[in-house]
Amino acid sequence: MNLWSQVPQNTALVATLAAGCASTAAFASPLADSLEAIRARHHLPALACAVIRSNSVVDRAAVGLRAEDRTNAVTLQDAWHLGSVTKSMTATLAAVLVDDGRLHWTDRLGDAFPTDLLSVDPAWRDVTLEQLLGNRGGAPDQAWLDQSGLWSQFWNTQGTPRDQRLFLAREILKRPPSIPPGTRFVYSNAGFILAGVWMEQRLGLAWESLVTDRVFRPLGMKTAGFGPPDPSGTGSQPWGHRKAGSRWVALPPGPQADNPPGLGPAGTVHASMSDLSNFVMAHLNGELGRSTPLKLKPETWHRLHTALEGQAYALGWNITSRPWAGGTAWNHTGSNTYWFCNVWVAPKMEFAVLVFTNAGGDDAFKATDEVAAAVIQQRLTPNAAVEGLKH
């Protein structure tokens, strides 16, 4: 996870956009031409982008290949793995349940589970649901999971994704928190898994069913699912890619093409550009006090987007300030190392940009950041000097 510090001081981005009008007929729009230039520069299999203004997707494009060793081109309807952008969906599910009265932000973890289900170290008992969703509950980071051996055990746990999560929750909660809860921010997949188990125990349903019924279905997110898209492996959707030297190697969907299914609440959702746009537009319009298909209270939307005390992270969103955003901006990136998704939202400008690629690593981060910067420069600051965009 990274925070984009500024729109890069790179006049080549403007030239890339301007060159769109002179591109070949293989690309249908200036945005597509810009994507293709950036994709080629970073040698990625594919790139896609959607641009939102208020209640509408005003531009979108997709270029490149679904799999590097095949000839199928990506389409506007294809689905993309969203990685940790899923975290904002888990927080949104919690918000729905809070407004329904099934949960409260200040509920304590020690009261969340039957005593015969989990043995909870006393230091966890006062951790709240909000703290877990804000990465401030003392849940361990990925390095701790790796070093403790729990990540390997999590991978090898048999049963359903819900079974995997319950195993990990048992093992984490019988140990003390990695830091005193409530004292500082620690980015934690485990914290979101614990929050997912919390909701599962309260509602008696798997997180996958809950988020589908209470978030995806109301928002019309028909392509939203879990794990890599194209589970049949037919090539009908993009595949993720890993780097082998200087080459990208396509990974057929399967157990080795994603994190363990039990990671769900922290990062296994896939969705099309249009469906993720529906989700982001709900957040954007909810923050602006407008009606959305998710009937959350205005104060609930605002709580999702307000950083917890002492940090720059809210509930599933990084919170920062950017001149081009007119102040507050929200961001989250997501990657299972084989895909990359990069989302920026500027609520005061009623604007968002979503960028996707079917590859991971530094190349993917740089390329998606470059696309976002180019779109922001074109759409929000067309007459401003690049230097004026600095943080």
Secondary structure as GFF3:
##gff-version 3
##sequence-region A 1 391
A	DSSP	alpha_helix	11	18	.	.	.	ID=ss1
A	DSSP	three_ten_helix	19	22	.	.	.	ID=ss2
A	DSSP	alpha_helix	30	42	.	.	.	ID=ss3
A	DSSP	beta_strand	46	53	.	.	.	ID=ss4
A	DSSP	beta_strand	56	64	.	.	.	ID=ss5
A	DSSP	beta_strand	79	81	.	.	.	ID=ss6
A	DSSP	three_ten_helix	83	85	.	.	.	ID=ss7
A	DSSP	alpha_helix	86	99	.	.	.	ID=ss8
A	DSSP	three_ten_helix	109	111	.	.	.	ID=ss9
A	DSSP	three_ten_helix	122	124	.	.	.	ID=ss10
A	DSSP	alpha_helix	129	133	.	.	.	ID=ss11
A	DSSP	alpha_helix	142	148	.	.	.	ID=ss12
A	DSSP	alpha_helix	150	156	.	.	.	ID=ss13
A	DSSP	alpha_helix	161	173	.	.	.	ID=ss14
A	DSSP	alpha_helix	189	203	.	.	.	ID=ss15
A	DSSP	alpha_helix	207	211	.	.	.	ID=ss16
A	DSSP	pi_helix	212	216	.	.	.	ID=ss17
A	DSSP	beta_strand	225	226	.	.	.	ID=ss18
A	DSSP	beta_strand	240	244	.	.	.	ID=ss19
A	DSSP	beta_strand	247	251	.	.	.	ID=ss20
A	DSSP	three_ten_helix	255	257	.	.	.	ID=ss21
A	DSSP	three_ten_helix	261	263	.	.	.	ID=ss22
A	DSSP	alpha_helix	264	267	.	.	.	ID=ss23
A	DSSP	beta_strand	269	272	.	.	.	ID=ss24
A	DSSP	alpha_helix	273	287	.	.	.	ID=ss25
A	DSSP	alpha_helix	298	304	.	.	.	ID=ss26
A	DSSP	beta_strand	318	322	.	.	.	ID=ss27
A	DSSP	three_ten_helix	323	325	.	.	.	ID=ss28
A	DSSP	beta_strand	327	334	.	.	.	ID=ss29
A	DSSP	beta_strand	340	346	.	.	.	ID=ss30
A	DSSP	three_ten_helix	347	349	.	.	.	ID=ss31
A	DSSP	beta_strand	351	357	.	.	.	ID=ss32
A	DSSP	alpha_helix	361	379	.	.	.	ID=ss33
A	DSSP	three_ten_helix	386	389	.	.	.	ID=ss34
###
